Amino acid sequence: MIGGLFIYNHKGEVLISRVYRDDIGRNAVDAFRVNVIHARQQVRSPVTNIARTSFFHVKRSNIWLAAVTKQNVNAAMVFEFLYKMCDVMSAYFGKISEENIKNNFVLIYELLDEILDFGYPQNSETGALKTFITQQGIKGQVRLLLLHKHKYGNTHTKEEQSQITSQVTGQIGWRREGIKYRRNELFLDVLESVNLLMSPQGQVLSAHVSGRVVMKSYLSGMPECKFGMNDKIVIDKAGKGGGTDEAVKSSSGKQSIAIDDCTFHQCVRLSKFDSERSISFIPPDGEYELMRYRTTKDIILPFRVIPLVREVGRTKLEVKVVIKSNFKPSLLAQKIEVRIPTPLNTSGVQVICMKGKAKYKASENAIVWKIKRMAGMKESQISAEIELLPTNDKKKWARPPISMNFEVPFAPSGLKVRYLKVFESKLNYSDHDVIKWVRYIGRSGIYETRC
Amino acid sequence: MTDSKYFTTTKKGEIFELKAELNSDKKEKKKEAVKKVIASMTVGKDVSALFPDVVNCMQTDNLELKKLVYLYLMNYAKSQPDMAIMAVNTFVKDCEDPNPLIRALAVRTMGCIRVDKITEYLCEPLRKCLKDEDPYVRKTAAVCVAKLHDINAQLVEDQGFLDTLKDLISDSNPMVVANAVAALSEIAESHPNSNLLDLNPQSINKLLTALNECTEWGQIFILDCLANYTPRDDRESQSICERVTPRLSHANSAVVLSAVKVLMKFMEMLPKDLDYYGTLLKKLAPPLVTLLSAEPELQYVALRNINLIVQKRPEILKHEMKVFFVKYNDPIYVKLEKLDIMIRLASQANIAQVLAELKEYATEVDVDFVRKAVRAIGRCAIKVEQSAERCVSTLLDLIQTKVNYVVQEAIVVIKDIFRKYPNKYESVIATLCENLDSLDEPEARAAMIWIVGEYAERIDNADELLESFLEGFHDESTQVQLQLLTAIVKLFLKKPTETQELVQQVLSLATQDSDNPDLRDRGYIYWRLLSTDPVAAKEVVLAEKPLISEETDLIEPTLLEELICHIGTLASVYHKPPSAFVEGSRGVQHKRIPIRSGSGESSESQDTGGAPGATEAPAAAVIPSQGDLLGDLLNLDLTPPTSSAGAPRGPPMPMGGVDLLGGGLDSLLGGDIGGSPAMGSGFGAPAAVMPSSLNAPVGGGLGDLFDLGGGVGMPMGTFVPPKTLWLPAMKGKGLEIMGTFARRAGVIQMEMTLTNKAMSVMTDFAIQFNRNSFGLAPAGPLQVPTPLSPNQTIDVSLPLNTVGPVMKMEPLNNLQVAVKNNIDVFYFSCQYPISMLFGEDGKMDRQVFLATWKDIPNENEAQFQINDCHLNSDAASNKLQGSNVFTIAKRTVEGQDMLYQSMKLTNGICVLTELRVQTGSPTYTVSLKCRAPEVSQCVFQCYEAVLKN
């Protein structure tokens, strides 16, 4: 299991060092600094073996988190743990920066003591941790007023204590009992990133959507939730099950989508999903990611990029790029950015665009064309003349793909939330009393067209 | 002020000040001081001198302070064991605290104080905590047992903690179960033979129940533990799989990978024809693909594992090629791994796509990545034969870019392609030679030198090229030196006259001026071989090389099995067994995949050792590169094609070569002269482990060769006997002639294969026939493209006519031939099948046939039997027709087919036959009538040959 955990700043100075196992000595701290942090470019793997000691590292801005071991640990688990550690820290004190870590080092040690025992990850759900590790995180230079007295242990009543422990160790470790809201409300965000690789001729080489359903729940008690979407398998099943679901079928009709694969937050009962494909759960309080999914079929590609690159002699390139929006005219895409790479020996660029602003950024070797808004079924064009310095470099310019960024107010996969039902039998509020909000946001992932 | 101030104390006398503060009466000040101490500790300052003062702060109600003191204790207790005892009392007291969080904290911290003396005080509180009413305390105590075991294993056993821990597996709280499982698994690892984790169907059932309820981490512990279980039969295996598959939808990648591990392992026990088996295979693909959308570090772990999974069960991901396409922004480690998997998944179906991608990658920036992409193109060529041509042309395009490292990498892989497809792409050698000067890496230089040596006869200035390398011989790396030595010896054997000086030079460089024993020994061997028996030298050095296998980069099967059992762990990331990187006894156990055993048969758990179901390492399972080793010897240092860029190579191959030479040169030689035996043994090893034995293609290839000899350009399927040896090299002063006769489009052809087995070039070929029975004579001069260099083989075809002088020969179809070249004139005789002489106009009219049949006197009739012929009459008729034996009529009498046939020889002699075929009987009867009865025997021979071919 994990033998030790270190956090370094960008210079390789140790900010946090917690050793769980005897086989990890102090020299391990230095070994990582010398061989990985100071080596910078040469390290080409997130797992490094130095003198029979394995180091796993992840980086958050310029902070290095390293887990160390001498055993054959579950590598996937170690990385998942490091990510989780980052999440927990962010939940307590915001951005992971050198300053925040130094400001909160006592808290971090306390957390590490709790979530990693002898190198075995324990309950790491922020919701549960916050019930008994109640130190307030310190964000920036301002120390937040401690609203509660430090109430770990002594100030809890006996009932409270056993409630905490049973929650931390229990089946529903992610939610505490006795949550109360005056207004029961939930927000569902369907966040999708659509990825595309297209050939210059407009042939889709690969396209997929990776989506997330993020839920913010402000619900009292221990609500039992059921989430439904236009999953093809469910809809088809319902369709077969007789005429009763006719309404469902006609309303969603063809619009059901084939989900290649999905994964769920640990609150979702997986065995139930496996057998009935129904998504039921007791949600954590506050914001969390309910599910992730991936689709590859019938994706709505919000934009089409048509590149035309012409080499005029050895010192000039002519580039013309047309973008076409491909969705309902009533919808507006935002934050559109097209990045057209230019050769390294570019000496000057002249750009003409119909809409938005375009600029040649020499430091990035690209023409960046930004359009604030664009409605569906529209078309826009940019043309550029690129002057090249003559070089004797024989290596041809690699022509990196033209990439695009945007945000659209629909789900490119076609996913629709059909329902989210809330049942709380003990408290007297019903599904109707819950205010629900659903929002769809489609963003570009890696959206590239080769030219 | 914030806590960060503690990091900035750099005053002198700091320790002294801290000491004062620690002993302050004010709680807040104490706490501040302890924080400073911890901050100093973190950055590596030695604050152990403050031990007693810090420990004094331990007895406090303030939990934050208490925790800080504990942290300090854990760090320094070992260096101050006597002082650490001071803390024991507080711990014992805290273990009785009404607050479960404090009880747990105490027992957790005590376990971390790794001082022997403390452990005995720990036992009592631990025993209580293991039975605590609060699950939080129990789950902490469970891990504490593992801690204690790590310090003093004997104590844990004596105190009976292990039994208590086992009981916790049945605990009502899932997290307690998970931690108990984790602790037991760890303890069991250091006791390979103990039956600690007594996994049986009941306990497995409990684990599976807890699996649904515990935290993500707990699920990982349980799944990893489950993976060590060996189900009794396929039914149990299936039911476990069914209960594990829902985990594939978990958001935590580690849970998914551990579930994949269990499934991959247990699947082995399921019958392949089971529906569920197919379902399971289908279910595995999507989660594996989903892992690729995780954070890059996890993607890396996933890809390393997918690499194993693809080798074990290629069918799972065979349709998912696209997801492994490299993205522009992927970190380099992800790119490199994806590339590996792309090659593994490459097949005829997707090769076009893959190649297009690889070509893109080869123009990227990162040198390592580009190199690997180029290499990948070569591997595709070797793996997917249909793509070889396209790969080669892609590589040539890349060479044209003149980017140094691209060119070098391309040359290295082209060398492998030559070895896989001999005599196919050598036309590109000229292009390669153009880039000779730009090669500066040993591997590329060695590859190029190998190519020059191997194809010396096709490269006019091979001697000059090699000589140019020789100038800096001592500055070259060993790899290049060895290769140069071999190449020059090859060159000498091929062009002995011009290169004598060169070979002597290199032999003396290798044997006299070099300190490298490999090089020296190889030099001596060549020297002796060349001086004692040049023919033998040729047999050794120029021996036919076994084709390289496409799968030489696969992980050796037993290791693969073991790694599959370690999916998700470091072992699967390193692709090494745990024993390779874990010290001590941990992880030394070799895990194996259980094999299928029928229902009802029981097999013990693996932990008890000797599970009957476990696959014993097959004795024949040898690392595939062993095949290369032999290949290496024959070829004398061709580095195996695997050579993944960064992987450290074992001891250099030539070592093995020398060893083998010492032991069994003779046998090797003996085997190799025969040609195929050496080939067989070279491939025997991998063939034993890979069911798709390589022997089959070899045999097939041989058959193909014959087919080729007999099948080129004969629309009618004329019978062509296989080539036979007409003139052995012994008699021909090095010239060997194999030959046969064929009739193609009405022209009789004499087809010969000329091989120059002498050491000098042959020129000025000519041919002449003695007078013969049917007046056969060459219709033109013998067209041999000269010079025929040593060891070169060419096929020639000589058209014949039948207008030459006639003399009756004995036997009738005997032909005496004289072949002349610059060395001498050689005589040999051969026999041609008389069917060569059957004209296309041999079909008689039915009436004429009847009349002629009656007309020919009965004494001219001859009758023969052909045995063991299993054709029906139609097939026989078709076959004969191909050789211009025409069926005129067919009659069926009492299940007996009678075929009436005619043929006409070039000199006008007509032959009439009656072929009787009894349905179901393998014996044919041929009755033959001809005005010249002398030919009957020949005709009969040709019937037999045609029908049996």
Interface residues (C-beta under 8 A of the other chain):
Chain A: M1 E13 V14 L15 I16 S17 V19 Y20 R21 D22 D23 R26 V29 R44 S45 P46 V47 N49 R52 S54 F56 H57 V58 T69 K70 Q71 N72 V73 N74 A75 A76 M77 F79 E80 F81 L82 Y83 E99 K102 N103 N104 F105 V106 Y109 E110 D113 D117 F118 Y120 P121 Q122 N123 S124 E125 F132 Q135 I138 Q141 R143 H150 Y152 G153 N154 H156 K158 Q161 S162 I164 T165 S166 V168 T169 G170 Q171 G173 L197 L205 S206 H208 S210 D260 D261 C262 T263 F264 H265 Q266 V268 R269 L270 S271 F273 D274 E289 M291 R292 R294 K394 K395 K396 A398 R399 P400 P401 S403 I446 E448 R450
Chain B: T2 D3 S4 Y6 F7 K35 I38 A39 T42 V43 G44 D61 N62 L63 E64 K67 L68 Y70 L71 N75 P98 N99 P100 L101 I102 A104 L105 R108 G111 C112 R114 D134 P135 Y136 V137 K139 T140 V143 C144 A146 K147 D150 N173 P174 M175 V176 N179 A182 E186 N212 E213 C214 T215 E216 W217 I220 F221 D224 R243 T245 P246 R247 S249 H250 A251 N252 S253 A254 V256 L257 S258 P286 P287 V289 T290 S293 E295 P296 E297 L298 Y300 V301 A302 K322 V323 F325 K327 Y328 N329 I332 Y333 L336 E360 T363 E364 V365 D368 T401 K402 V403 H566 G568 T569 L570 A571 S572 V573 Y574 P578 F581 V582 E583 R586 G587
